[in-house]
């Protein structure tokens, strides 16, 4: 830590470089980087990215509702800092504290009179909070435009108008065929309408499935030890699906441990087998348009859940394929057929207020890899006790 502080002192005149150095250090040091950020923000209280990183680290250190205290302190001294306020509200919303964010927005409404971006953010946060009546009123008050189409579609879906939602979403994907948020919402919309295109989008054989990696029990055990050492946080990260667990920071597959190198090689073989079993290429399909593309690993991380932990339903807007790879599991899982800890593909998040079952469920097992389209909602069922240690990653289209 002292070495990092000395290195930063050499670049006092270059805040951008200093922050980049702190950001890199935080990926290795985790919560130990908090003092570096505190010192940095003393002279730059309006630095948005530094506040966001500090809030993330404090949340994972177990600060509870006080993880944004530094924002509040800065806002007392940096008057009318709109960028900092927007960042504060987004961080609160990403952490699930939607009502707290909306209360603060109400307190600062006069500062943003007539600003469309303020109204759009309020609509987004209220929508995530499930406040459909408030969202409807806000949508009625705001002049229409392409930037509202997704919000209108989600509101229609939340309020039982799947037909109207589908029309809006169909227009979006016709204009923006790579908009995975629209495809994610189209899946439940078409399912509710019993539209024949739903099978094309989400139920073709081979769009999701599981396989066993060619890793031995000893290799999995060694990998589990490496991963446990990387789980330094005390609490779940903000803005992620993890509930009751921790998630590693940085890109896991960029690390040099031999155990992780063996894992990535085994995963690459599993991905090739899966892609080989996909339906034929289809330029109009959000996944199959990439059927014959060069693919590569995108973001990668590990999640450690303990008793009662689970993943809330979500999707990955930046991937082509998403995954779950099981490394270590409780000895007694799903003893009574309750599907504890199972992965569910296609169950919508609670905020959409849709009573739809999953399209498929997958039983976890050490060494098992599950792959599925990134635009499909997915989450897991809670389990009673023990440790559920996984690796997850997105597959992306290669740039080379």
C-alpha positions in Angstrom: 0.0 0.0 0.0 2.8 2.4 0.9 4.4 1.6 -2.5 1.2 2.5 -4.3 0.9 5.8 -2.3 4.4 6.8 -3.3 3.8 6.0 -6.9 0.7 8.1 -7.0 2.5 11.0 -5.4 4.8 11.3 -8.4 1.7 12.1 -10.6 -0.1 14.7 -8.5 -0.5 16.9 -11.6 -2.1 14.2 -13.6 -5.4 13.1 -11.9 -6.5 11.0 -14.9 -3.3 8.9 -14.7 -3.6 8.7 -10.9 -7.1 7.4 -11.1 -6.1 4.8 -13.7 -3.3 3.6 -11.4 -5.8 3.3 -8.5 -8.3 1.5 -10.7 -5.6 -1.1 -11.6 -4.5 -1.4 -8.0 -8.1 -2.0 -6.8 -8.4 -5.0 -9.1 -5.6 -6.6 -7.1 -6.0 -5.0 -3.7 -9.8 -5.0 -3.5 -11.0 -3.2 -0.3 -7.4 -2.4 0.6 -7.5 0.3 -2.1 -10.1 2.3 -0.2 -7.5 4.6 1.5 -6.0 5.4 -1.9 -9.4 6.5 -3.2 -10.2 8.5 0.0 -7.0 10.4 -0.4 -7.6 11.0 -4.1 -11.1 12.4 -3.4 -10.0 14.8 -0.7 -8.6 17.0 -3.4 -11.0 16.0 -6.2 -14.4 15.6 -4.5 -16.3 15.9 -7.8 -14.5 13.0 -9.5 -17.4 10.8 -10.6 -15.5 7.6 -11.5 -13.6 7.6 -8.2 -16.8 7.9 -6.3 -18.3 5.0 -8.2 -15.3 2.8 -7.5 -15.2 3.8 -3.9 -18.9 3.0 -3.4 -18.4 -0.4 -5.1 -15.5 -1.2 -2.7 -17.3 0.0 0.4 -20.4 -2.1 -0.5 -18.2 -5.2 -0.9 -16.5 -4.4 2.4 -19.9 -4.7 4.1 -20.7 -1.0 4.6 -24.4 -1.6 4.2 -26.5 1.5 3.6 -23.4 3.7 4.3 -21.6 2.7 1.1 -22.5 6.0 -0.5 -21.5 8.3 2.5 -18.6 9.7 0.5 -21.1 10.9 -2.2 -23.2 12.7 0.4 -20.1 14.4 1.9 -18.9 15.5 -1.5 -22.4 16.8 -2.5 -22.3 19.1 0.5 -19.2 20.7 -0.7 -19.6 20.6 -4.5 -22.9 22.5 -5.1 -25.1 21.8 -8.1 -22.8 19.1 -9.4 -25.2 17.4 -11.8 -22.8 14.7 -13.0 -22.2 13.6 -9.4 -25.9 13.6 -8.6 -26.6 11.4 -11.7 -23.8 9.0 -10.6 -25.2 8.9 -7.1 -28.7 8.0 -8.3 -27.4 5.4 -10.7 -25.3 3.8 -8.0 -28.3 3.7 -5.6 -30.5 2.2 -8.3 -27.9 -0.4 -9.3 -27.7 -1.5 -5.6 -31.5 -2.0 -5.5 -32.1 1.2 -3.4 -34.6 2.6 -5.9 -36.8 4.5 -3.5 -33.8 6.2 -1.9 -32.7 7.3 -5.3 -36.2 8.6 -6.2 -36.4 10.5 -2.9 -33.1 12.2 -3.7 -34.2 13.0 -7.2 -37.4 14.6 -5.8 -35.2 16.8 -3.5 -33.2 18.0 -6.5 -35.9 18.2 -9.1 -35.7 22.1 -9.4 -32.1 21.8 -10.4 -33.0 19.8 -13.5 -36.2 21.6 -14.5 -37.1 20.6 -18.1 -34.1 18.3 -18.6 -35.1 15.2 -20.6 -32.2 13.1 -19.2 -33.6 13.6 -15.7 -37.0 12.4 -16.7 -35.5 9.4 -18.5 -33.5 8.4 -15.5 -36.6 8.8 -13.2 -38.6 6.6 -15.6 -35.9 3.9 -15.6 -35.5 3.8 -11.8 -39.2 3.9 -11.1 -39.6 1.1 -13.6 -37.0 -1.1 -11.9 -38.8 -0.3 -8.6 -42.1 -1.7 -10.1 -43.8 1.7 -9.7 -45.9 1.3 -12.9 -48.4 4.1 -12.2 -45.6 6.6 -11.7 -43.9 5.4 -14.8 -47.1 5.8 -16.8 -47.6 9.3 -15.6 -44.0 10.3 -16.5 -44.3 8.7 -19.9 -47.5 10.7 -20.6 -45.8 13.9 -19.6 -42.7 13.5 -21.7 -42.7 14.1 -25.5 -42.2 10.9 -27.5 -39.0 9.9 -29.1 -36.8 6.8 -29.9 -35.2 7.1 -26.5 -38.5 6.3 -24.8 -39.4 3.3 -26.9 -37.8 0.7 -24.7 -39.3 2.3 -21.5 -42.7 2.3 -23.1 -42.4 -1.3 -24.1 -41.4 -2.4 -20.6 -44.2 -0.4 -19.1 -46.7 -2.1 -21.5 -45.4 -5.5 -20.5 -45.5 -4.7 -16.8 -49.1 -3.5 -17.1 -50.5 -6.5 -19.0 -50.3 -5.2 -22.6 -48.0 -7.7 -24.2 -49.4 -7.0 -27.6 -48.5 -3.3 -27.5 -45.1 -4.1 -25.9 -44.4 -6.6 -28.7 -45.1 -4.0 -31.5 -42.8 -1.5 -29.9 -40.0 -4.1 -29.4 -40.4 -5.4 -32.9 -39.9 -1.9 -34.3 -36.7 -1.6 -32.1 -35.1 -4.8 -33.3 -36.0 -4.1 -36.9 -34.1 -0.8 -36.5 -31.4 -2.1 -34.1 -31.0 -5.9 -34.7 -28.2 -6.1 -32.0 -30.3 -4.5 -29.2 -30.3 -7.4 -26.8 -32.4 -5.5 -24.2 -35.3 -5.4 -26.8 -34.7 -9.1 -27.6 -34.8 -10.0 -23.9 -38.2 -8.3 -23.5 -39.5 -9.8 -26.8 -39.1 -13.3 -25.4 -41.7 -13.0 -22.7 -43.9 -10.8 -24.9 -44.1 -13.4 -27.6 -44.5 -16.2 -25.1 -47.5 -14.5 -23.6 -49.0 -13.9 -27.0 -48.2 -17.5 -28.1 -46.6 -16.0 -31.1 -45.0 -18.6 -33.4 -41.8 -16.5 -33.6 -41.2 -17.4 -29.9 -40.0 -20.9 -30.7 -37.6 -19.4 -33.4 -36.2 -16.9 -30.8 -35.9 -19.1 -27.7 -36.8 -22.7 -28.2 -34.9 -24.1 -31.2 -33.1 -27.3 -30.2 -29.4 -26.5 -29.4 -29.9 -22.9 -28.3 -28.9 -23.8 -24.7 -27.5 -26.9 -23.1 -25.0 -28.5 -20.7 -21.9 -30.6 -21.1 -19.1 -32.0 -18.9 -15.7 -30.4 -19.0 -12.7 -32.7 -19.3 -11.3 -31.8 -15.9 -10.5 -34.3 -13.2 -11.8 -34.0 -9.6 -8.3 -33.2 -8.4 -8.1 -30.4 -11.0 -11.4 -29.0 -9.9 -10.4 -29.1 -6.3 -7.2 -27.2 -7.1 -9.1 -24.6 -9.1 -11.6 -24.2 -6.2 -8.7 -23.4 -3.8 -7.4 -20.7 -6.3 -10.8 -19.1 -6.6 -11.5 -19.0 -2.9 -8.3 -17.0 -2.4 -9.7 -14.5 -4.9 -13.0 -13.9 -3.1 -11.7 -11.2 -0.7 -15.0 -9.2 -0.5 -17.3 -9.6 2.5 -20.6 -8.7 0.7 -22.1 -8.8 -2.8 -21.2 -6.3 -5.4 -23.6 -3.6 -6.5 -25.2 -3.7 -9.9 -24.8 -7.5 -10.3 -27.2 -10.4 -9.9 -25.5 -11.9 -6.9 -27.6 -12.2 -3.7 -25.9 -13.6 -0.6 -22.4 -14.1 -1.9 -19.4 -12.5 -3.5 -18.0 -12.0 -6.9 -14.4 -11.6 -8.0 -13.2 -8.3 -9.6 -11.4 -7.8 -12.8 -11.3 -10.2 -15.8 -10.7 -13.7 -14.3 -9.3 -15.2 -17.4 -6.6 -12.6 -17.7 -4.9 -14.1 -14.6 -1.9 -16.3 -15.0 -2.6 -19.2 -12.5 -2.0 -22.6 -14.2 -5.4 -23.8 -12.8 -7.2 -21.0 -14.6 -5.3 -21.6 -17.8 -6.4 -25.3 -17.7 -9.9 -24.1 -17.2 -10.0 -21.7 -20.1 -8.6 -24.4 -22.4 -11.3 -26.9 -21.3 -14.0 -24.2 -21.7 -12.8 -23.3 -25.2 -13.2 -27.0 -26.1 -16.7 -27.0 -24.6 -17.7 -23.8 -26.4 -16.5 -25.2 -29.8 -18.6 -28.4 -29.2 -21.7 -26.3 -28.3 -21.4 -23.9 -31.3 -21.0 -26.9 -33.5 -24.4 -28.1 -32.3 -26.3 -24.8 -32.8 -29.0 -24.5 -35.4 -28.0 -23.1 -38.9 -26.8 -19.6 -39.2 -29.6 -17.0 -39.5 -28.8 -13.3 -40.1 -32.1 -12.2 -38.5 -31.6 -14.1 -35.2 -29.8 -12.4 -32.3 -27.6 -15.4 -31.6 -27.5 -17.4 -34.9 -26.4 -14.3 -36.8 -23.0 -15.0 -35.1 -23.2 -18.8 -35.7 -20.2 -18.7 -38.0 -18.3 -15.8 -36.5 -15.0 -15.9 -34.8 -15.8 -16.0 -31.1 -13.7 -15.1 -28.1 -14.0 -14.8 -24.3 -15.5 -11.6 -23.1 -15.9 -10.7 -19.4 -15.2 -13.5 -16.9 -15.6 -13.8 -13.1 -16.2 -16.2 -10.3 -19.2 -16.2 -7.8 -19.2 -17.7 -4.4 -22.7 -18.2 -2.9 -23.4 -19.4 0.6 -26.5 -20.7 2.3 -29.6 -18.8 1.0 -27.7 -17.3 -1.8 -28.9 -17.0 -5.4 -28.8 -15.0 -8.6 -31.6 -12.7 -9.4 -33.0 -13.0 -12.9 -31.1 -10.9 -15.4 -29.5 -11.0 -18.9 -26.2 -9.9 -20.3 -26.5 -7.1 -22.9 -22.8 -7.3 -23.9 -22.5 -11.0 -24.8 -23.4 -13.5 -27.5 -23.4 -16.5 -25.3 -23.5 -16.6 -21.5 -22.5 -19.3 -19.1 -22.5 -21.1 -15.8 -19.6 -23.4 -14.9 -19.8 -25.3 -11.6 -16.6 -25.8 -9.7 -17.7 -26.8 -6.1 -21.1 -27.5 -4.7 -22.7 -28.4 -1.3 -22.6 -32.1 -0.6 -26.4 -32.2 -0.1 -28.1 -30.2 -2.8 -31.6 -30.9 -4.1 -32.1 -33.9 -1.8 -35.9 -33.8 -2.0 -36.3 -32.7 -5.7 -36.6 -29.0 -4.7 -34.1 -28.0 -7.4 -32.1 -26.0 -4.9 -29.3 -24.1 -6.6 -30.5 -24.9 -10.1 -30.0 -22.5 -13.0 -33.3 -21.3 -14.6 -33.3 -20.0 -18.2 -36.2 -17.8 -19.2 -37.9 -16.9 -15.9 -38.4 -13.1 -16.1 -37.3 -10.8 -13.3 -39.8 -9.9 -10.6 -39.9 -6.2 -11.7 -41.7 -7.3 -14.9 -44.6 -8.7 -12.9 -45.0 -11.7 -15.2 -46.0 -15.1 -13.9 -44.0 -17.2 -16.4 -42.1 -20.4 -15.6 -38.5 -21.0 -16.9 -38.0 -22.3 -20.4 -35.4 -24.8 -19.0 -33.7 -25.7 -15.7 -30.2 -27.1 -15.3 -29.0 -29.2 -12.4 -25.5 -28.0 -11.1 -22.7 -30.6 -10.9 -18.9 -30.0 -10.5 -17.3 -29.7 -13.9 -20.5 -29.0 -15.7 -20.8 -26.1 -18.2 -24.1 -24.6 -19.2 -24.2 -22.2 -22.2 -27.2 -20.2 -23.4 -28.0 -17.0 -25.5 -27.0 -13.9 -23.6 -30.4 -12.2 -24.3 -32.4 -14.8 -22.3 -33.2 -13.9 -18.7 -31.6 -16.4 -16.3 -31.2 -16.8 -12.5 -30.8 -19.4 -9.9 -32.9 -20.9 -7.1 -31.7 -20.4 -3.5 -30.1 -23.3 -1.5 -30.1 -24.0 2.2 -26.4 -24.2 3.2 -22.9 -24.8 2.1 -20.9 -23.3 -0.7 -21.8 -22.9 -4.4 -18.6 -21.9 -6.3 -18.9 -21.1 -10.0 -17.1 -19.5 -12.9 -19.1 -17.4 -15.4 -18.2 -15.6 -18.6 -19.6 -14.2 -21.7 -18.7 -15.2 -25.2 -18.3 -12.3 -27.6 -17.6 -11.8 -31.3 -13.8 -11.5 -31.9 -12.4 -8.2 -33.1 -9.3 -9.6 -34.8 
